[in-house]
């Protein structure tokens, strides 16, 4: 099995630069189902990160009355239903509340995901949907989340076991769940069947609250702008996921300068990080 080590030039190829003929809807629209009464900040962070990464439009599907919080930080967001080119679901949603896939299947959010069958990223509280959607799907678990998800499918692997060999378990999870897997860790791996990508070692300062919500937003924006390429090339989703993780770490390094960071400070560096990669 060949492992591709992700580099700046690889990331640059996955960043869609608009032309003079583009308009907001031709550049991709991200549908976002994130946040909850328990974790309202996830809605703010994921939407703000997506906008900072560059997407034509963003539709936030309000939960627990969070629209006013999102609009306060990201007034560009649309808060009514409409067509999208990608979905981001699950960040900041309590996994215990929707631990039963049947509960999700009856929920209006799943109806939305199914009606617009476009490339989708499942995070946190939506990880249980892995394998139940027809569209190209990316999941973004850490080792503990992946352990629980695999256990639901009859595969027993502790978080410690997964951490001891994340490359192997990312690939095994991709095969078992029939999705693209981004396994978060000090070194992040993306697996799509036998195609595996290794990211540069991340800064330990990324271990901070909200960092995963920012990552999900960055990747969501990239998926929305790459949706045509993803539908035409089976490996493109893995490449886009790797690019999102690459931007996330680079933005964190820029925010840190050797010191502590917050999720918000990572977002503040995303736009310039994208510009630097494109150069």
Secondary structure as GFF3:
##gff-version 3
##sequence-region A 1 279
A	DSSP	beta_strand	3	5	.	.	.	ID=ss1
A	DSSP	alpha_helix	8	12	.	.	.	ID=ss2
A	DSSP	beta_strand	29	33	.	.	.	ID=ss3
A	DSSP	alpha_helix	41	53	.	.	.	ID=ss4
A	DSSP	beta_strand	57	60	.	.	.	ID=ss5
A	DSSP	alpha_helix	67	73	.	.	.	ID=ss6
A	DSSP	beta_strand	86	89	.	.	.	ID=ss7
A	DSSP	alpha_helix	101	106	.	.	.	ID=ss8
A	DSSP	alpha_helix	108	115	.	.	.	ID=ss9
A	DSSP	beta_strand	120	122	.	.	.	ID=ss10
A	DSSP	three_ten_helix	124	129	.	.	.	ID=ss11
A	DSSP	beta_strand	137	139	.	.	.	ID=ss12
A	DSSP	alpha_helix	143	152	.	.	.	ID=ss13
A	DSSP	alpha_helix	159	164	.	.	.	ID=ss14
A	DSSP	alpha_helix	166	177	.	.	.	ID=ss15
A	DSSP	beta_strand	180	183	.	.	.	ID=ss16
A	DSSP	beta_strand	189	192	.	.	.	ID=ss17
A	DSSP	beta_strand	195	198	.	.	.	ID=ss18
A	DSSP	three_ten_helix	204	206	.	.	.	ID=ss19
A	DSSP	alpha_helix	211	225	.	.	.	ID=ss20
A	DSSP	alpha_helix	227	232	.	.	.	ID=ss21
A	DSSP	alpha_helix	236	256	.	.	.	ID=ss22
A	DSSP	alpha_helix	263	278	.	.	.	ID=ss23
###
